[in-house]
Structure formats: structure tokens, C-alpha cells
């Protein structure tokens, strides 16, 4: 149970840090960019809960395999969000 609370706390902290980052860097994100961000965060939570679920069932090999398969998608999603949505403008520098 504590693992579920920690995952939720980390997800909320991550979202608040993203909001703070957009305010500090004066980024104006459109609604669909926030939607992609929230969906990516929810998918990352799903991946972590999937791993916790398999581990609690006593199947560490299944947790490893499914964590790797679904985790790759989550990492690629996060990299693409960082590259195309949360990139700070250069302003000609």
C-alpha cells in the first residue's frame, strides 16, 4: 500500500514541478499539449503500478518483462514531450 502512495505522491510532485517549470520559463502551452502531458503521466503511473502488481503476485520475471516492454514506451513519450512540448525558446541566442 505504501508503494501506491509513493507513486501517487511522486506523480503529483512531477506534475507540480512541470507547472512551475512552465511558469518560470514563460511557456504558453495549448490545451492539447497539457492533455498529452497528463496522459503521459497517467501512462507512467500505469507502468509503475503494473510492476508493483506483478511483484505483489510473486512474479518478478513477469514484472521485469512487462516493465521493460511498457516502460520503453513511457520513456520515449517523456523524451518526445521534453523535446517538442517543454523546450524553452532560444530567442536568437
C-alpha positions in Angstrom: 0.0 0.0 0.0 2.8 2.4 0.8 4.2 1.9 -2.8 0.9 3.1 -4.2 1.0 6.2 -2.1 4.6 6.9 -3.0 3.8 6.5 -6.7 0.9 8.9 -6.4 3.0 11.4 -4.4 5.8 11.3 -7.0 3.4 11.8 -9.9 1.8 14.8 -8.2 5.2 16.3 -7.4 6.2 15.8 -11.0 3.1 17.5 -12.3 3.6 20.4 -9.9 7.3 20.7 -11.0 6.2 20.8 -14.6 3.7 23.6 -13.9 6.4 25.5 -12.1 8.8 25.0 -14.9 6.3 26.3 -17.5 5.7 29.4 -15.4 9.4 30.1 -14.7 10.3 29.8 -18.4 7.2 31.7 -19.6 6.0 28.8 -21.7 2.4 29.0 -23.0 1.2 25.5 -23.6 -2.0 24.8 -25.5 -4.7 22.5 -24.2 -3.6 19.6 -26.3 -0.1 19.8 -25.0 -1.3 19.6 -21.4 -3.5 16.7 -22.4 -0.5 14.8 -23.9 1.4 15.6 -20.7 -1.4 14.3 -18.4 -1.8 11.2 -20.5 1.9 10.5 -20.4 2.0 10.9 -16.6 -1.0 8.6 -16.3 0.7 6.0 -18.5 3.9 6.2 -16.4 1.7 5.6 -13.3 0.2 2.6 -15.1 3.6 1.2 -15.8 4.8 1.6 -12.2 1.5 0.1 -10.9 1.9 -2.8 -13.4 5.3 -3.6 -12.0 4.1 -3.3 -8.4 1.1 -5.6 -9.2 3.3 -8.3 -10.7 5.8 -8.1 -7.8 3.0 -8.4 -5.3 1.7 -11.6 -7.1 5.2 -13.1 -6.7 6.1 -12.9 -10.4 9.4 -10.9 -10.6 10.2 -12.2 -14.1 6.8 -11.0 -15.4 7.3 -7.7 -13.7 10.7 -7.3 -15.4 9.5 -8.2 -18.8 6.3 -6.2 -18.7 8.1 -3.3 -17.1 10.6 -3.2 -19.8 8.1 -3.5 -22.6 5.7 -0.9 -21.3 8.5 1.2 -19.8 10.2 1.8 -23.2 7.0 3.5 -24.5 6.8 5.7 -21.3 10.5 6.8 -21.7 10.0 7.6 -25.4 6.8 9.5 -24.6 8.7 11.5 -21.9 11.6 12.3 -24.2 9.3 13.5 -27.0 7.3 15.6 -24.6 10.5 17.2 -23.3 11.9 17.8 -26.8 8.8 19.1 -28.5 6.5 20.5 -25.8 8.7 21.7 -22.9 11.6 23.0 -24.9 12.5 26.6 -23.9 12.6 29.1 -26.8 16.1 30.1 -27.9 15.2 33.8 -28.6 18.0 34.0 -31.1 20.9 33.2 -28.8 
